[in-house]
Amino acid sequence: MKKIILVHQCFNHIKDYVLYDRANDSLLKFNNGEIVLYGDKDEAMEDCYGNEEVIQFENLPKDKQKEIINQLSKY
């Protein structure tokens, strides 16, 4: 239980941005399947097109947050 709490606390501080397509409930990913994370909102805005919106990690749906946490916990 302590490990789960520690991991949860670490990921509470993620301030990165992603490109989220709300209509298709999808995140922008690299060719290798990993989610593209942006440390800078302006950089994310430059890559944004179509149905995508720039959204900060904490404002994503919980299932998408979990997807990012799973990706980050691999490293």
Biopython code that builds the backbone (N, CA, C, O; Angstrom):
import numpy as np
from Bio.PDB.StructureBuilder import StructureBuilder

atoms = [
    (1, "MET", "N", (0.823, -1.189, 0.000)),
    (1, "MET", "CA", (0.000, 0.000, 0.000)),
    (1, "MET", "C", (0.870, 1.257, 0.000)),
    (1, "MET", "O", (0.508, 2.241, -0.645)),
    (2, "LYS", "N", (1.989, 1.255, 0.694)),
    (2, "LYS", "CA", (2.858, 2.428, 0.729)),
    (2, "LYS", "C", (3.401, 2.755, -0.648)),
    (2, "LYS", "O", (3.512, 3.926, -1.012)),
    (3, "LYS", "N", (3.742, 1.725, -1.421)),
    (3, "LYS", "CA", (4.286, 1.949, -2.762)),
    (3, "LYS", "C", (3.254, 2.642, -3.653)),
    (3, "LYS", "O", (3.594, 3.569, -4.387)),
    (4, "ILE", "N", (2.021, 2.209, -3.594)),
    (4, "ILE", "CA", (0.965, 2.809, -4.398)),
    (4, "ILE", "C", (0.773, 4.269, -4.023)),
    (4, "ILE", "O", (0.640, 5.119, -4.903)),
    (5, "ILE", "N", (0.756, 4.570, -2.752)),
    (5, "ILE", "CA", (0.590, 5.949, -2.287)),
    (5, "ILE", "C", (1.759, 6.808, -2.740)),
    (5, "ILE", "O", (1.555, 7.938, -3.184)),
    (6, "LEU", "N", (2.976, 6.297, -2.637)),
    (6, "LEU", "CA", (4.164, 7.046, -3.055)),
    (6, "LEU", "C", (4.123, 7.354, -4.545)),
    (6, "LEU", "O", (4.402, 8.481, -4.956)),
    (7, "VAL", "N", (3.781, 6.368, -5.347)),
    (7, "VAL", "CA", (3.690, 6.576, -6.789)),
    (7, "VAL", "C", (2.615, 7.605, -7.093)),
    (7, "VAL", "O", (2.827, 8.495, -7.916)),
    (8, "HIS", "N", (1.471, 7.497, -6.446)),
    (8, "HIS", "CA", (0.376, 8.444, -6.659)),
    (8, "HIS", "C", (0.805, 9.862, -6.311)),
    (8, "HIS", "O", (0.484, 10.799, -7.041)),
    (9, "GLN", "N", (1.522, 10.032, -5.213)),
    (9, "GLN", "CA", (1.974, 11.360, -4.802)),
    (9, "GLN", "C", (2.968, 11.936, -5.808)),
    (9, "GLN", "O", (2.926, 13.133, -6.093)),
    (10, "CYS", "N", (3.846, 11.120, -6.341)),
    (10, "CYS", "CA", (4.822, 11.591, -7.322)),
    (10, "CYS", "C", (4.128, 12.109, -8.576)),
    (10, "CYS", "O", (4.518, 13.145, -9.115)),
    (11, "PHE", "N", (3.119, 11.409, -9.039)),
    (11, "PHE", "CA", (2.450, 11.785, -10.271)),
    (11, "PHE", "C", (1.433, 12.906, -10.073)),
    (11, "PHE", "O", (0.903, 13.432, -11.051)),
    (12, "ASN", "N", (1.155, 13.278, -8.834)),
    (12, "ASN", "CA", (0.281, 14.424, -8.578)),
    (12, "ASN", "C", (0.936, 15.723, -9.012)),
    (12, "ASN", "O", (0.258, 16.741, -9.144)),
    (13, "HIS", "N", (2.228, 15.705, -9.234)),
    (13, "HIS", "CA", (2.967, 16.918, -9.558)),
    (13, "HIS", "C", (3.265, 17.047, -11.054)),
    (13, "HIS", "O", (4.069, 17.893, -11.443)),
    (14, "ILE", "N", (2.649, 16.246, -11.881)),
    (14, "ILE", "CA", (2.859, 16.343, -13.323)),
    (14, "ILE", "C", (2.183, 17.611, -13.818)),
    (14, "ILE", "O", (0.992, 17.822, -13.593)),
    (15, "LYS", "N", (2.947, 18.445, -14.488)),
    (15, "LYS", "CA", (2.421, 19.703, -15.008)),
    (15, "LYS", "C", (2.485, 19.759, -16.524)),
    (15, "LYS", "O", (2.246, 20.810, -17.120)),
    (16, "ASP", "N", (2.807, 18.628, -17.154)),
    (16, "ASP", "CA", (2.955, 18.580, -18.603)),
    (16, "ASP", "C", (1.616, 18.751, -19.307)),
    (16, "ASP", "O", (0.545, 18.614, -18.716)),
    (17, "TYR", "N", (1.725, 19.059, -20.601)),
    (17, "TYR", "CA", (0.563, 19.221, -21.473)),
    (17, "TYR", "C", (0.557, 18.110, -22.508)),
    (17, "TYR", "O", (1.600, 17.552, -22.849)),
    (18, "VAL", "N", (-0.625, 17.802, -22.999)),
    (18, "VAL", "CA", (-0.779, 16.825, -24.071)),
    (18, "VAL", "C", (-1.745, 17.394, -25.103)),
    (18, "VAL", "O", (-2.456, 18.364, -24.843)),
    (19, "LEU", "N", (-1.753, 16.774, -26.272)),
    (19, "LEU", "CA", (-2.760, 17.097, -27.275)),
    (19, "LEU", "C", (-3.837, 16.022, -27.164)),
    (19, "LEU", "O", (-3.582, 14.836, -27.376)),
    (20, "TYR", "N", (-5.034, 16.462, -26.831)),
    (20, "TYR", "CA", (-6.149, 15.553, -26.578)),
    (20, "TYR", "C", (-7.251, 15.800, -27.591)),
    (20, "TYR", "O", (-7.688, 16.935, -27.784)),
    (21, "ASP", "N", (-7.695, 14.742, -28.233)),
    (21, "ASP", "CA", (-8.813, 14.791, -29.162)),
    (21, "ASP", "C", (-10.033, 14.271, -28.400)),
    (21, "ASP", "O", (-10.238, 13.064, -28.272)),
    (22, "ARG", "N", (-10.824, 15.199, -27.905)),
    (22, "ARG", "CA", (-11.972, 14.848, -27.063)),
    (22, "ARG", "C", (-13.009, 14.022, -27.846)),
    (22, "ARG", "O", (-13.599, 13.089, -27.300)),
    (23, "ALA", "N", (-13.228, 14.362, -29.111)),
    (23, "ALA", "CA", (-14.231, 13.660, -29.924)),
    (23, "ALA", "C", (-13.894, 12.180, -30.094)),
    (23, "ALA", "O", (-14.785, 11.332, -30.115)),
    (24, "ASN", "N", (-12.617, 11.882, -30.212)),
    (24, "ASN", "CA", (-12.165, 10.494, -30.385)),
    (24, "ASN", "C", (-11.557, 9.907, -29.121)),
    (24, "ASN", "O", (-11.093, 8.767, -29.120)),
    (25, "ASP", "N", (-11.560, 10.691, -28.040)),
    (25, "ASP", "CA", (-10.997, 10.271, -26.747)),
    (25, "ASP", "C", (-9.595, 9.679, -26.926)),
    (25, "ASP", "O", (-9.305, 8.568, -26.482)),
    (26, "SER", "N", (-8.727, 10.466, -27.598)),
    (26, "SER", "CA", (-7.378, 9.966, -27.863)),
    (26, "SER", "C", (-6.330, 11.046, -27.620)),
    (26, "SER", "O", (-6.609, 12.242, -27.708)),
    (27, "LEU", "N", (-5.140, 10.601, -27.318)),
    (27, "LEU", "CA", (-3.995, 11.469, -27.087)),
    (27, "LEU", "C", (-3.027, 11.330, -28.261)),
    (27, "LEU", "O", (-2.928, 10.263, -28.868)),
    (28, "LEU", "N", (-2.315, 12.411, -28.576)),
    (28, "LEU", "CA", (-1.295, 12.350, -29.621)),
    (28, "LEU", "C", (-0.169, 11.431, -29.155)),
    (28, "LEU", "O", (0.320, 11.541, -28.030)),
    (29, "LYS", "N", (0.231, 10.520, -30.048)),
    (29, "LYS", "CA", (1.291, 9.563, -29.717)),
    (29, "LYS", "C", (2.362, 9.564, -30.789)),
    (29, "LYS", "O", (2.109, 9.899, -31.946)),
    (30, "PHE", "N", (3.568, 9.180, -30.379)),
    (30, "PHE", "CA", (4.657, 8.954, -31.312)),
    (30, "PHE", "C", (4.381, 7.666, -32.089)),
    (30, "PHE", "O", (3.477, 6.907, -31.742)),
    (31, "ASN", "N", (5.158, 7.429, -33.132)),
    (31, "ASN", "CA", (5.006, 6.203, -33.925)),
    (31, "ASN", "C", (5.188, 4.941, -33.090)),
    (31, "ASN", "O", (4.629, 3.894, -33.415)),
    (32, "ASN", "N", (5.968, 5.039, -32.018)),
    (32, "ASN", "CA", (6.196, 3.868, -31.164)),
    (32, "ASN", "C", (5.071, 3.648, -30.156)),
    (32, "ASN", "O", (5.140, 2.720, -29.350)),
    (33, "GLY", "N", (4.032, 4.493, -30.191)),
    (33, "GLY", "CA", (2.876, 4.316, -29.317)),
    (33, "GLY", "C", (2.917, 5.101, -28.019)),
    (33, "GLY", "O", (1.939, 5.119, -27.271)),
    (34, "GLU", "N", (4.049, 5.753, -27.744)),
    (34, "GLU", "CA", (4.143, 6.526, -26.505)),
    (34, "GLU", "C", (3.465, 7.880, -26.663)),
    (34, "GLU", "O", (3.526, 8.498, -27.726)),
    (35, "ILE", "N", (2.829, 8.324, -25.612)),
    (35, "ILE", "CA", (2.112, 9.597, -25.600)),
    (35, "ILE", "C", (3.115, 10.739, -25.628)),
    (35, "ILE", "O", (4.119, 10.712, -24.917)),
    (36, "VAL", "N", (2.836, 11.744, -26.455)),
    (36, "VAL", "CA", (3.689, 12.925, -26.551)),
    (36, "VAL", "C", (3.358, 13.846, -25.385)),
    (36, "VAL", "O", (2.213, 14.271, -25.227)),
    (37, "LEU", "N", (4.364, 14.153, -24.569)),
    (37, "LEU", "CA", (4.209, 15.069, -23.434)),
    (37, "LEU", "C", (4.972, 16.350, -23.731)),
    (37, "LEU", "O", (6.102, 16.314, -24.218)),
    (38, "TYR", "N", (4.356, 17.463, -23.437)),
    (38, "TYR", "CA", (4.964, 18.773, -23.659)),
    (38, "TYR", "C", (5.166, 19.467, -22.321)),
    (38, "TYR", "O", (4.243, 19.551, -21.511)),
    (39, "GLY", "N", (6.364, 19.958, -22.095)),
    (39, "GLY", "CA", (6.648, 20.736, -20.891)),
    (39, "GLY", "C", (6.227, 22.185, -21.056)),
    (39, "GLY", "O", (6.117, 22.922, -20.077)),
    (40, "ASP", "N", (5.993, 22.590, -22.295)),
    (40, "ASP", "CA", (5.683, 23.981, -22.606)),
    (40, "ASP", "C", (4.363, 24.054, -23.382)),
    (40, "ASP", "O", (4.212, 23.401, -24.415)),
    (41, "LYS", "N", (3.425, 24.837, -22.892)),
    (41, "LYS", "CA", (2.106, 24.948, -23.531)),
    (41, "LYS", "C", (2.210, 25.520, -24.938)),
    (41, "LYS", "O", (1.507, 25.071, -25.843)),
    (42, "ASP", "N", (3.084, 26.510, -25.131)),
    (42, "ASP", "CA", (3.223, 27.120, -26.455)),
    (42, "ASP", "C", (3.709, 26.113, -27.492)),
    (42, "ASP", "O", (3.254, 26.124, -28.636)),
    (43, "GLU", "N", (4.625, 25.249, -27.091)),
    (43, "GLU", "CA", (5.123, 24.214, -28.009)),
    (43, "GLU", "C", (3.988, 23.267, -28.393)),
    (43, "GLU", "O", (3.870, 22.869, -29.552)),
    (44, "ALA", "N", (3.164, 22.912, -27.428)),
    (44, "ALA", "CA", (2.019, 22.050, -27.717)),
    (44, "ALA", "C", (1.047, 22.746, -28.661)),
    (44, "ALA", "O", (0.498, 22.113, -29.562)),
    (45, "MET", "N", (0.832, 24.039, -28.463)),
    (45, "MET", "CA", (-0.077, 24.811, -29.325)),
    (45, "MET", "C", (0.395, 24.798, -30.779)),
    (45, "MET", "O", (-0.422, 24.766, -31.699)),
    (46, "GLU", "N", (1.705, 24.822, -30.982)),
    (46, "GLU", "CA", (2.258, 24.803, -32.344)),
    (46, "GLU", "C", (1.952, 23.493, -33.064)),
    (46, "GLU", "O", (1.821, 23.473, -34.288)),
    (47, "ASP", "N", (1.836, 22.397, -32.311)),
    (47, "ASP", "CA", (1.585, 21.081, -32.900)),
    (47, "ASP", "C", (0.096, 20.739, -32.983)),
    (47, "ASP", "O", (-0.274, 19.700, -33.531)),
    (48, "CYS", "N", (-0.743, 21.596, -32.450)),
    (48, "CYS", "CA", (-2.173, 21.330, -32.326)),
    (48, "CYS", "C", (-2.906, 21.585, -33.644)),
    (48, "CYS", "O", (-2.697, 22.613, -34.287)),
    (49, "TYR", "N", (-3.761, 20.647, -34.041)),
    (49, "TYR", "CA", (-4.583, 20.845, -35.234)),
    (49, "TYR", "C", (-5.829, 19.961, -35.162)),
    (49, "TYR", "O", (-5.927, 19.076, -34.312)),
    (50, "GLY", "N", (-6.774, 20.213, -36.061)),
    (50, "GLY", "CA", (-7.989, 19.403, -36.131)),
    (50, "GLY", "C", (-8.811, 19.484, -34.859)),
    (50, "GLY", "O", (-9.066, 20.566, -34.330)),
    (51, "ASN", "N", (-9.218, 18.330, -34.384)),
    (51, "ASN", "CA", (-10.038, 18.241, -33.173)),
    (51, "ASN", "C", (-9.230, 18.345, -31.889)),
    (51, "ASN", "O", (-9.803, 18.342, -30.800)),
    (52, "GLU", "N", (-7.925, 18.435, -31.998)),
    (52, "GLU", "CA", (-7.072, 18.407, -30.808)),
    (52, "GLU", "C", (-7.171, 19.696, -30.003)),
    (52, "GLU", "O", (-7.421, 20.776, -30.539)),
    (53, "GLU", "N", (-6.969, 19.545, -28.714)),
    (53, "GLU", "CA", (-6.862, 20.689, -27.818)),
    (53, "GLU", "C", (-5.675, 20.461, -26.896)),
    (53, "GLU", "O", (-5.343, 19.323, -26.567)),
    (54, "VAL", "N", (-5.043, 21.545, -26.485)),
    (54, "VAL", "CA", (-3.951, 21.455, -25.527)),
    (54, "VAL", "C", (-4.578, 21.406, -24.146)),
    (54, "VAL", "O", (-5.378, 22.265, -23.775)),
    (55, "ILE", "N", (-4.201, 20.390, -23.400)),
    (55, "ILE", "CA", (-4.777, 20.225, -22.073)),
    (55, "ILE", "C", (-3.693, 19.759, -21.100)),
    (55, "ILE", "O", (-2.831, 18.952, -21.445)),
    (56, "GLN", "N", (-3.757, 20.280, -19.898)),
    (56, "GLN", "CA", (-2.774, 19.910, -18.879)),
    (56, "GLN", "C", (-3.168, 18.578, -18.246)),
    (56, "GLN", "O", (-4.349, 18.249, -18.133)),
    (57, "PHE", "N", (-2.166, 17.830, -17.843)),
    (57, "PHE", "CA", (-2.359, 16.491, -17.279)),
    (57, "PHE", "C", (-3.496, 16.447, -16.272)),
    (57, "PHE", "O", (-4.364, 15.578, -16.355)),
    (58, "GLU", "N", (-3.501, 17.369, -15.327)),
    (58, "GLU", "CA", (-4.483, 17.328, -14.229)),
    (58, "GLU", "C", (-5.919, 17.546, -14.707)),
    (58, "GLU", "O", (-6.861, 17.257, -13.969)),
    (59, "ASN", "N", (-6.099, 18.046, -15.919)),
    (59, "ASN", "CA", (-7.439, 18.294, -16.455)),
    (59, "ASN", "C", (-7.925, 17.198, -17.401)),
    (59, "ASN", "O", (-9.026, 17.278, -17.945)),
    (60, "LEU", "N", (-7.107, 16.193, -17.586)),
    (60, "LEU", "CA", (-7.490, 15.059, -18.436)),
    (60, "LEU", "C", (-8.468, 14.155, -17.710)),
    (60, "LEU", "O", (-8.510, 14.148, -16.479)),
    (61, "PRO", "N", (-9.261, 13.386, -18.463)),
    (61, "PRO", "CA", (-10.066, 12.343, -17.827)),
    (61, "PRO", "C", (-9.153, 11.376, -17.081)),
    (61, "PRO", "O", (-8.006, 11.167, -17.476)),
    (62, "LYS", "N", (-9.656, 10.797, -16.021)),
    (62, "LYS", "CA", (-8.846, 9.914, -15.161)),
    (62, "LYS", "C", (-8.231, 8.742, -15.931)),
    (62, "LYS", "O", (-7.096, 8.355, -15.655)),
    (63, "ASP", "N", (-8.960, 8.178, -16.885)),
    (63, "ASP", "CA", (-8.402, 7.038, -17.620)),
    (63, "ASP", "C", (-7.201, 7.457, -18.465)),
    (63, "ASP", "O", (-6.269, 6.674, -18.650)),
    (64, "LYS", "N", (-7.219, 8.684, -18.976)),
    (64, "LYS", "CA", (-6.075, 9.183, -19.753)),
    (64, "LYS", "C", (-4.904, 9.516, -18.824)),
    (64, "LYS", "O", (-3.746, 9.322, -19.194)),
    (65, "GLN", "N", (-5.197, 10.010, -17.636)),
    (65, "GLN", "CA", (-4.132, 10.235, -16.650)),
    (65, "GLN", "C", (-3.444, 8.920, -16.319)),
    (65, "GLN", "O", (-2.218, 8.861, -16.230)),
    (66, "LYS", "N", (-4.228, 7.872, -16.136)),
    (66, "LYS", "CA", (-3.670, 6.551, -15.822)),
    (66, "LYS", "C", (-2.799, 6.044, -16.970)),
    (66, "LYS", "O", (-1.764, 5.417, -16.743)),
    (67, "GLU", "N", (-3.220, 6.316, -18.189)),
    (67, "GLU", "CA", (-2.432, 5.910, -19.361)),
    (67, "GLU", "C", (-1.043, 6.571, -19.327)),
    (67, "GLU", "O", (-0.033, 5.921, -19.597)),
    (68, "ILE", "N", (-1.008, 7.852, -18.995)),
    (68, "ILE", "CA", (0.260, 8.581, -18.912)),
    (68, "ILE", "C", (1.098, 8.076, -17.744)),
    (68, "ILE", "O", (2.307, 7.890, -17.880)),
    (69, "ILE", "N", (0.465, 7.854, -16.607)),
    (69, "ILE", "CA", (1.184, 7.339, -15.431)),
    (69, "ILE", "C", (1.799, 5.985, -15.751)),
    (69, "ILE", "O", (2.944, 5.722, -15.384)),
    (70, "ASN", "N", (1.054, 5.128, -16.429)),
    (70, "ASN", "CA", (1.592, 3.809, -16.813)),
    (70, "ASN", "C", (2.800, 3.959, -17.727)),
    (70, "ASN", "O", (3.781, 3.227, -17.596)),
    (71, "GLN", "N", (2.724, 4.906, -18.650)),
    (71, "GLN", "CA", (3.865, 5.143, -19.548)),
    (71, "GLN", "C", (5.075, 5.624, -18.762)),
    (71, "GLN", "O", (6.179, 5.117, -18.957)),
    (72, "LEU", "N", (4.883, 6.593, -17.880)),
    (72, "LEU", "CA", (5.997, 7.166, -17.121)),
    (72, "LEU", "C", (6.588, 6.178, -16.112)),
    (72, "LEU", "O", (7.784, 6.219, -15.822)),
    (73, "SER", "N", (5.756, 5.309, -15.592)),
    (73, "SER", "CA", (6.255, 4.377, -14.576)),
    (73, "SER", "C", (7.148, 3.290, -15.170)),
    (73, "SER", "O", (7.806, 2.559, -14.430)),
    (74, "LYS", "N", (7.177, 3.177, -16.505)),
    (74, "LYS", "CA", (8.079, 2.221, -17.165)),
    (74, "LYS", "C", (9.541, 2.636, -17.032)),
    (74, "LYS", "O", (10.442, 1.805, -17.149)),
    (75, "TYR", "N", (9.769, 3.926, -16.787)),
    (75, "TYR", "CA", (11.132, 4.449, -16.811)),
    (75, "TYR", "C", (11.673, 4.719, -15.444)),
    (75, "TYR", "O", (12.813, 5.163, -15.308)),
]
sb = StructureBuilder()
sb.init_structure("model")
sb.init_model(0)
sb.init_chain("A")
sb.init_seg("    ")
for serial, (resi, resn, name, xyz) in enumerate(atoms, 1):
    if name == "N":
        sb.init_residue(resn, " ", resi, " ")
    sb.init_atom(name, np.array(xyz, "f"), 0.0, 1.0, " ", f" {name:<3s}", serial, name[0])
structure = sb.get_structure()
